[in-house]
Amino acid sequence: MADYLYGETDIQIITASTRVENAGSAHVLEKVGFIRTARNVEEDWGFPEPTIVDKWFY
């Protein structure tokens, strides 16, 4: 998917967010080449309180 997005569209960066406690999702992102760029960031996921996440770029 990343190869397609970078090669066939004008997308320049792919981002992802994972809940801090979700080590499995973090591992999958690392395995496919994402780089963690921020830790413990508040993000609005629609819950009453902000969700604390790590941010990833590919």
Secondary structure, DSSP 4 states (H G I P E B T S, - for coil): -HHHHHHHSS----EEEEETT-HHHHHHHHHTT-EEEEEEEEE--SSSSPEEEEEEE-
